[in-house]
Every structure is written in C-alpha cells, then in structure tokens.
Amino acid sequence: MSHEHATHHRAKFADHKPQQDAYDYEMQTYQKGLQYERPPLTFQASKWESLACDRMSAESKGYVYGSAGSRETDDKNKSAFKKWSIVPRRLTGHKKFPDLTTEIFGEKLQVPIAMAPVGVLRIFNPEGEVAATKAAAKEAVPYILSTAASTSIEDVAKANGEDGQRWYQLYWPNREHDDITISLLQRAKKAGYTTLFVTLDTYLLGWRPSDMDNGFNPFLRADQIGVALGFSDPVYRKQFKEQNGAEVEEKMGEAAAGWMRTIFNGFSHGWEDVKFLQEHWDGPIVLKGIQSIADARKAAEIGVQGIVVSNHGGRQQDGGNSSLGMLPHIVDAVGDKLKIFFDSGVRSGADIAKALALGADCVLVGRPYVYGLTLGGEGGVSHVLKSLIGDLELTLHIAGIPSVNKKDLNREVLVREEALFEGIKGISIH
C-alpha cells in the first residue's frame, strides 16, 4: 500500500467506533433484567450452534456445520484451544479497561478481529451478506466478502457504508480466466475493499459428506446464491453470452455451473502465479490457508503482506492438524516478516485471546456470526460480535492484561494445561 493510501486509511478508520460498547451492552442487559426482560438471543456462545442448527433446513445445516470427512480436523481445531490456559495476574493496578485497538496495514481496528469470508449467506437468512456487513459496520469490525457470496461486490459495499472496513476474498480462477480475475479485483478496489485475501485451499470443494447426503451444492442451482459475483461481472456475462447465445438470466442453471467451474477449477495455482495478483492489486495481499512453516516462509519470500493460518475450519481436508497448534510455529518462523491472521475453531473471547497470545495479529470469526445471522439477522450478527468482543475484553481485564499489544498479550500469559500436571512431586494416590 502506498504512503498516501495508508495515511488515508489511518485517518478514515481512526474514529470508526462501534455504535455501542460491548460492556455497555452487558450492563444494559442487566438493567433490562430489573424489569424481568430477557435478551432475545442467548449470551452463551456454546449454544449458538445448536440453536441455529435447530432452525436451519437440512441443507443449510449440512453446509455450515458440516466438515470434511469424519470431522477430525474440525474437532482438533476446537479442542486445541483447551490445551492452552490463560494465567491471571493480580493486583496489577490497572485503572482502565484493556485497550483492544490495533493497526493492520495502516488501518486502525477497534478490536483485533474480522469477519471471516463465508459464502452463500442467503441460505441462512434472506438478507444474507447485506445483514452481515451492516452489522460489521455497526460494530466497527472489518468484513471480508467471499467470492462465493450471494450478493454483488457493489451491493455489499453500499450496505457496509462509507465508514465500513471491508476486505475482499478471492477464489482464484485459473490463468486462462485472468481477464475475469482482473475484473473482480478492479471491481473490489473501486468499491472500497482495501485488502485482498486469496484462498489457497479451495480450488475445488472438499469431501463433505453432509452436503452429499443432502445432494446439496448451492453453487449449481438456478439462482444468485453463491454465484452473484459472477452473474454481476461484465467479463463473465459477456463470455457467457458469446458461448451460449443467451444472457445469464435466461440460462441461470448453465450460468451457475459455468461460474462454479471458473472459481473452483480443480487445480492449484503455483507460487509464481502470485506475481500476477501483485501486478493487478494495489494494496496488501494476504494468502489464506497456510498450514506449514515451509509455505509460510515461501509467502514471506515472494513479498505478500500477510497470511492466514487456517485450515478452512476443517471444511476442506480431513485428518489435518489443528490450526491453533500450527500457529506458534509459523509465528516463530515468519512473524517478523508478515502480518499473521488466524482462523479455524474460534468460538469465544477466550479463544481469541489465546490466538492473539500465540502470535496472531488479527483473528477471523466465521461460523459464530453465521449462527447469529440465522437466529436474528443483522441484530443476531451484532449480538454475536458484541458478545465475543465483550468476552475478550473482560477475559483480558480479569486476567490483568492491559492491552492486545504484543508486549502485554503474548505467550508469557499462557501455560500448557497438560504441563501443569507433569513432574509434580510428593503427590500419591491412595
């Protein structure tokens, strides 16, 4: 990002604060409770998933709750957080709540989280991406738009608003469709998306038994869900008409299948291809799906600005390692060279705190906000975001951690739970 752009973004987002502070939200809830008023949505993060799944259709539940294979990778993601414990410090003398602000690529973030790119949101709520991105703007959380969205780049930007922080995630067409890739990047840049996330682990959909049991692939149906970015793209529309002698709207089933083949083309790009994106994107580039030290080092070597340590929430490859388990190893290898984002398995404010302590610069939240969208639309997404932020804030505050700055929130505040039970002398079992 140029110096001028960085300065512009620092100024633009410096004062972009949430409409309501998370702690105030908690206190307001208690005040309403004095009149025996109960909140419409639970604050228990562990219940969002089950409540949302009860409300979803079989197809929607299979898509978001489902994972690759036997769910082994997904299970590892979630259980990995329990292997780390936050050790609280007392009598710290702190007179303020923790400072949650940070800076990413010249943009000030009010809290070090962002909404992960999740596609096809209209299968969970008719307002889909519009509701999610409006909530993101209200809570001052960056929103990452998926290429697999059911709402266009431009309409999401409009809903996100002038002050909204928005980033764009690319499902990367193969090189024979470079013209489509350029079109998508140009549209995103023109619509105010400032950072490009490139997903590397989804050049085809993984082995997802729950989707197959339902015979459900949202990208093949004759509607806009999952394919809106293609249907609204002038280059794809022109090519489709030339090849089919009809507009996209006249042959939506064929157009949807064609767009799916374009973005999920079946084969991986090579490291050398990233140069093409660097030539056609004016801003930071983040590679999403890194799960090895070797790949992290290669990303730093080719000059991208960030990576996401992610295994797609266990949705793509079964039998893989936990994303959190790999995080500190990658941080040690390249943390001084790249911004490191993290996702996969995050379900609470304490999870966010642990990922930050292990070296992440920013944590992406995916499934939880989808459950909020299912349960309450835009308000449900806001509720989930405020709940996670409030949970993070009070977790740090009660643990005596004054900020999310790495000097305060780092591995020194963590202990491996298993290590607490190793080498204890003088204890016998009778």
Buried (B, 14 or more C-beta within 10 A) or exposed (E): BEEEBBEBBBEBBEEBEBEEBBBEBBEEBEEEEEEEEEEEBBBEBEEBBEBBBEEBEEBBBBBBBBBBBEBBBBBBBBEBBEBBBBEEEEEEEBEEBBEBBBBBBBBBBBBBBBBBBBBBBBBBBEBBBBBBBBBBBBBBBBBBBBBBBBBBBBBBBBBBBEEBBBBBBBBBBBEEBEEBBBBBBBBBBEBBBBBBBBBBBBBBBBEBBBBEEBEBBBBEBBBBBBBBBBBBBEBBBEBBBEEBEEEBEEBBEBBBBBBBBBBBBEEEBEEEEBEBBBEBBBBBBBBBBBBBBEBBBBBBEEEBBBBBBBBBBBBBBBEBBBBBBBBBBBBEBBBEBBBBBBBBBBBBBBBBBBBBBBBBBBBBBBBBBBBBBBBBBBBBBBBBBBBBBBBBBBBBBEBBBBBBBBEBBBEEBBEEEEEEEEEEEEEEEE
